[in-house]
Amino acid sequence: MDQYIIAHDVGTSGNKAVLVGTDGRIHGKCSAPFQVHYPGTCMAEQEPADWWNAICETTRGLLKQPGAAPNQILCVTHCTQLLGILPMSAKTGALGRAIIWLDGRADMQAKRMMRKFIDARVFALIAGSPLCGKDCIPKLLWLKDEEPERYRNMDCFLDVNGYLMYRTTGRMVMEWTGASVVGMDLKTKKWMKGVMKYAGLDPAKCPPLVKSTDKVGGLTPEAAGELGLLPGTPVIAGAGDAPCAAVGAGAVREGAGHVCMGTSAWLAVVTSRRPKGKRGVATIHSADPDKAFLIAESETAGACLEWATRHLYSGDSGAPDVFAAMDAIVEKTPAGSHGLIFTPWMYGERAPIADCNARSSFLNLSGRHTREDMIRAVYEGVAYNIRWLVEIVSGEFGFPLPKLRAIGGGARSAVWMQMLADVTHRRIETVPDPKESGAVGAALVAAVGLGIYPGFEELESVTRVERTFEPRQENFKTYDEMFECFRESYGRLRPLYKKMNEMSGSAGLNEEVSP
């Protein structure tokens, strides 16, 4: 009898669920959307019940696959968005909506906390990067300041994964990767309670910690009934989206890197070192309990292409083949877009520049440029941003990254992947089902937890490489020159971005997007 793992990738706009065999291959897929609520400027929230309803809907959908039955399910696990805060009561459960990663309301609290360390520059030297309103400790401080009753009634806070573990097992815990973006010490695997207290928070409100491969518990009878599974089915902790994606990409060995080209983007490296973050690059915990995870996150990648489909593409932007049509346009347009540069910082940026005021621009636009040049420039602008991240990680952290595994929806574009290889001078490898890499990674993490695989490095051979893109030297000169202009443009435009966004009051504004 075949046996499967059910893994859920709970993102910003919905849940992607997969039925994964013990060989790491997908045997079924199901998805369900949910909503982001924007109650005010810089605010982004979600209903935790919506996450759970999507989990239930997609689990039942997977069980409708031929040959899948409840007694064939080895375990349930989750890969989830990070940097969320959900206040919880031991008696009543969730206390209102969750403040999700996209939310930047706590900018004042972030600045106040950094002033405790003299100023933002000194804080960045100590912590590796400045705090912003999207970080978790400032969000907790915002709750204490602005919603004191909810803060007082909060027995602990959870993130998305913590809430789903609570709904499935009844336990309130937080997994290491999720806790590491809040305030867990990577060395001791314990909460940094002294830092929490110094910031003005109650350390007693921090939940117990579990590692990614831990069995948190079994499905409660109530949860099993809602999911259509057997009571007692094991629930393995899983991990955050980026650490799980590294596993699903097969980037699990020391120094292995991968790039995600989704609505946002990131470049990440798995390492047994614990490098100190800088230049907007952060070190969190890996899904591998023995390793850390160096990650440089860029706020917009595929979101730029989505914008281009709406405002630059002359065909039907809602057509199912719109991105293939855009790829065809890009393929016919020369490298360098006839000297046109696009900066992909639509909603501010975390890395390679930490600046909520940064915005997108077309630079050197002339009367001879065409719509096709502008579309290609959007693709190239994202690739230049990724190269900047690669240079920081290789030059300042010592990871050469001769190849990168690519995942996310953008990895399905052969044109974009070849461009990325040419711009970064790195070999790019794509995997099957790149949009499901996070969920597959969570399933493989669970497989290690169940003892199916002895360790994480063995998972490299489980993940197949579907396509390889070698960098083409004929494009190096063009892209090297354009990249230098791209990198220089930020320093020249930075004061103007700050001035214009302070004038308009739009700094850090989160608009209603669909990540």
N, C-alpha and C positions, 0 to 999 in steps of 0.2 A: 504494500500500500504506500503510495506517495505521501510525503509529509511536507508541510509548508509553514512558512512564517508570514504572518500578516504584519506589514509595516506601513505606517502612516507618515506622510510628509506634510506637516501642518504649516502652511506658509501664511502669507498676508492676505491673499485673496481667496484661498480655499485649501482643501485637503486633497492630496494625491495618495491613494492607497494602492499597494501592490501585494500580490500573492507571489512569494518568492520560494523557490525550491532550495533544498540544502546545497545545491550546486551554484547558487547565486543567480540563477536565471529567472526571469519574470514569467509567470504562468497566468497572470490576470492583472488587469488594471481597472481602477474605478476612481472617479473624482466627484467632488461636490464643492460648490462655491459658498462663501459667506461674506459678510459685509464688513467694511471698515466705517466707523462713525467718526465724523469730524465736528465735535461740538464747539470748537473755537479755534482761533489762530494758533498754529503750531501744535494742535491737539489731534491725536489719533487713538481711537479706542475700539475694542471689540467685546462682544458678548461671549463669555466663556461657554454659555449654553450652545452657542452657534458652533463652536469647535466640536463639542461633544455630539451634537446632532449630525455634523458632517462625518464624524468617526463612525457613528452608528449606521448611517446611510451607506457609506462606502464599504464597511465591513460586510453588511448584508448583501451588497452588490457583488463583492468578491465571492461570497459563498454560493452565488448563482452560477459561477463558472463551472463548466463540466468537470466532474471528478473532484470537486472541492466540497468537503463535508466538515462539520465541526470537530469530529474525532481525528481529522487529519492535520489540525492546526497545532503546531508545536508551541507557539507562543505568539504574543502580541507585543509590538514595540512601536516607538515613536521617534521621529526626527522633526524638530520644531524650530520655529523662529526664536531668536534669542532677544535679550535686552527688553523683555516685558516684565511688568509688575502687576500682580493680581493679589489684592488683599484678601485674606482668608480668615474665616471664623471656624473654630473647632466645632461649634454647635450648628451653624447655619450654612457653612460652605462659603462660596464666593460672595464677597461684599461689593456688589456692583460690577461695572465693566472693568476690563483690564486696560492698563495703559501700555500700548505696544511699542515696539522698537522705533517706529516711524514718528512717534510723538516727541516733540522738542520743547514742551512747555516749561521745563525746569531750568531754563538758561540762567535765571537769576540765582537759583540755588547753587548751580554749578559755579558761577562766578564767586558767590559768597564762600563756598567751600575752598576754592583755590586761594582766596584772600587769607585764609587761615595759614597758608604756606607762603605768605608775603604777596605773591602775585602769580599769574598764570604761567609765566616763564619758569619760575622756580618750581611750581607744581609739576610742569612738564619734565623738568630735569629729574625730579624724584620719581614720578609715576610713568614717564615715558611719553605721554601725550597729554594735552590739556583736556579737562572735562568739558562736556557740553550738555545741553538740555536733554539730549537723547540717552544719556548714561543713567544707570539704575540708581546709584546713590542719590543723585540730585532728584530723581523722580520720587524716591521715598521721602526726601526732605520736603518736596512740594506737597505730598500727601499730609505730612505732619503740619505744614504751614497753612495750607488752604482747605484741607478737609480733616481737621483734627479729630472729629468724632469717628470717622472711618479708620483713621490711624490708630486711635485708642482701642477700637473694637477688633482690630486686626491681631489675631493670635500669631500669624506668620504670613509672609508673602510667598507667592509661588510664581513661576513663569508658565508658559504654555504647557511644556512637558510635565512640570510638576502637577498642574491641574489635571491633566489626562491620567497621570498615575494615581491621583486621588480619586478620580471618577471610576477607574478600573479596579483599584485595590482597596480604597478607603484610607490609604496612607498619605500624609502630607510630607513630602520629601522633595529635595532638589538634587538634580544630577550634576556631576562635577563640571561639565562644560558650561552648563547654564549658570552655575554658581560662580564660575571663574570670571564672568563678565560683570558680576555684581561686587564681589569682595571676598573670594576664596583665595587663600594662599596656595600657590601651585606646588610649593615644596611640602608643606605639612598636610595639605588637603583638608584644612579647617578654615572656618570663617575667620577673617581678620577682625575680631570683635573690638580690638583697641581702636582700629580705624573707624569702625562703625560708631563707636561711642564718641570718639573725638569729633566726628562729623555731626553729632547731635542725635543719633539714632539709637534705638533700644536693641542691643544685640540679642536679647531674648526672643525677638521676633524673627530671627533667622531660622529656617527649617533645617531638620537633619539632612545630612548629605549621603548620597549613594553614587557609585561609579556606574559607568555606562553599561557594563556587562552584568550588573547585579540583577538577580531576581527580586523585584520589589515586593511581589506577592502573587496571589492567584486572583483571577476574576471573581468578584463578588457575585452572588446569585443575581442581584439586581442588575449589575453591569452585564453579566452573561446573557440575561434575558433580553436586554436592549440590543445587544450586539448580535445575538443569534448564535453564540458560542457556548461551550460547556463551562459550567462553574469550575473554578480552580485552574483554568488554563493559565499557564505562567505569563506574567507581564515582566519583560526585561526593560530596564530603564531607558536604553537608547541614548541619544545625545542631541546636541544642537545641529542646526541645518548645515553649516559649513563643515564642522568636524565629521558629520556623517557623510557628506558629499565627498570628502577626501577618501573615505573608505570605499564608497561606491565607484570612485574614479580609479581605484587601485593605487593611489598615491599614499602608500602606507610605510614605506621604508624610510630610514634616516635621510633627511634632506630632500625627500620627494616633494615635488610641487604640483599644484593643479590650479587652474583658473576656471572660475564659473562665469559664464556669460548669460546671466539671466536678466531680469528687469534691472536689478543692480548687478554689480560684479565684485568679485574678490580674487585675490591671489593669496594662496596659502601654502605653508610648508610644515611638514611634520618633523619634529626633532626631539631628541632626548635632552638637548640643551634647554635652558630657560632664558632666552635672550630678552634683554630689557627693551621694551617698546620705545619707538621714537619715530619722528616724521609721519605720524598718523598710523604707524604700523603697531599693532597690539599683539601681545602674547597672552593666549588663553589656554585652557586645557584641551588636549586632544581627546578624541573618542577612545584612543588607546590609553588605558590607565597609566602606562609607563612613559608617555611622551607629552610634550607641549605642542602648541599649535600657533605658529606665527601667521597672522592674517592681516592683510591690507585690504580694506573694504572701500570700494568706490560706489557712490550712491546711485548713479544712473549709467546703464549700458544699453540693454534692450529697450529701456524706456525712451532712449533717444531715437531708436529706430521706430518705435511706436509713434512718437511725435512726428517723425518724418513721413510715415504712412498717411497721417492725417493732414499734414500741411505742405508736403512737397510732392508726394506721389500723385500723379495725375489720373490714375485709375480709381477703381472702387477700393477704398481703404478697408472696407469690411469683408472683402473677398477672402476665402480660405487660403488662396495661393498668393496673397499679397506679398509675403516676404520672399517667396521664390521669384516673383516679378521684380522686386527690388534688387535681389541678388543679380538678376540678369542685366539690370541697368548698370549696377556697379561693375560687373565683369567687363562691360564694354567701354568703361570710362578709364582713362589712364591713371596710373599710380600718381599720387600727389594732387589729384583733382585740379590740375592746372594752377597750382599755387594757392589753393584755398584751404583754410584751416577752420575746423569747428572745435570749440571747447565743450566737452560734454558734462558741464557742471550745472545741470538744470535746477537742482534743489540744494545747492551748496555741495560741499565735499568733505569727506573724512580723510581719504588718502588718495593720491600722494600729497595733497594739501589739506590741512584741517582748517576749513574756512566756510562758515555757513553763509557768507555773503557772495561767494563765487557763483557765477552764472554762465550759461552757455552764450557763445558768441560765434558769428562767422567773421573771420579775419581775412582781409585782402580781397573782399568781394568786389568784383568789377563788372562792368556792363557786358563783358564777353563771357562771363560765367553762366552756365546753364543750370536748369533744375537737376540734371543728371550729375553735374559737378557737385552740387550741394548735397545730394543724397550720398555720393561716395565719400564726401568730406565728413559726413556724420559717422559712417562706418570707421573711417580712418581716425577720427578724433577719439573714439573709444579705444582703438588699438594703441594710439599714442599714450593715452592715459595708463593702459596696462603696461606698456614698455617702461614708463616712468616708475611704476611699482616694481617691475622686474629689476630695474637698475638699483633701486633702493635696497631691495632684498638681497641682491647679489653683491652689491658694492659695500653696503654698510652692515650687513648681517653675515656675509660670508657664505651664502648659499648660491652656487653657480647656476643651478637650474638649466642644465643643457637641454632638457625637454620638459614639456608641460602637458599634463593630461587636461583636456578641456571638457567641461560639462555645461549643462544649462541649455535653454532653448537655442541660444546663439551658436552652440556647437553643431547644430544641424545644418548650418550654412557653410558649405565648402568654400565659398568665396571669402567669407569673413575669416575662416580659420586659416586659409592660405595667406590672407592679408596680415593676420596676427603673427604668423610665422615670419613673414618678410619684415614686418616692422620690428619685432623683438629679436630677430636673428636666432630664434629657438625652434626646435622641432616641436610640432603640436600633434598630439595624439588624441583622437576622439574615441569614445566608447559607445556601445549599443545603448539605446534608451537614455540619452544624456539628460533629459528632463526628469527622469526618475532616479538619478544617481543618489540623491539624498535618501530616498526611501529604500533603495537597494542597499545603500551603506548601512542604514539602521538595521536591516534584516541581517546583514553580515556581522554587525556588532553583536546582535542577539545570538547568532550562530556560534560566535566565540564564547559568549556567556553560557550557552547550553553545552559547550564542550565538543561541538561538531568540528571546529577547527582549533588547533592548539594555541594559536596566537594570531596577532594582527598581520605580521609579515607574510604569513602563509596566504593571506587574502589577495596579495598582488597577482598571483597566478589564476585566481578565480575570475578576475575581471579581464575580459577580452578587449584588445585594441581593434577597433573597427576600421579606422582610416588614419593615415599618417601624412602630415604636411611638412615637407622640408623647406627651409627658407631659400628663396631664390635671390642669388647675388645681383642679378640685373636690376633689382629694385632697391638695393641697399643705399646707394648714394642719394636717391630721391628722398627716401624715407628718413635717412639720417639727418639730412638738411632740414626737412620739414619738422622733424621731431625737435630739433634744437630751437626752431622758431616757436613751436608749440609750448615748450617748457619755459622759454623766455617770456612768452605772452602773459603768463600769470603774474609774474612780478611787476610787469608794466601796468596791467589792468587792475591789480588788487586794490589800490586806493580808490579807483573809479567805482568798482563793484561796491565797496564799502559805502562810499558817498551816496551812490544812487539808491542802494537798498535802505539806508538810513532815512533818506528823503521820502521814499515811498512806503516805508514801514513794512517791507516784505522780507526782511532778513530772516532766514530760517523758516519761511512759510511752507507749511505742508499743504499742498493742494490735493484735491481728490483725484488720486491716481490709482491705478490698479496694478500694484507690484506683482 
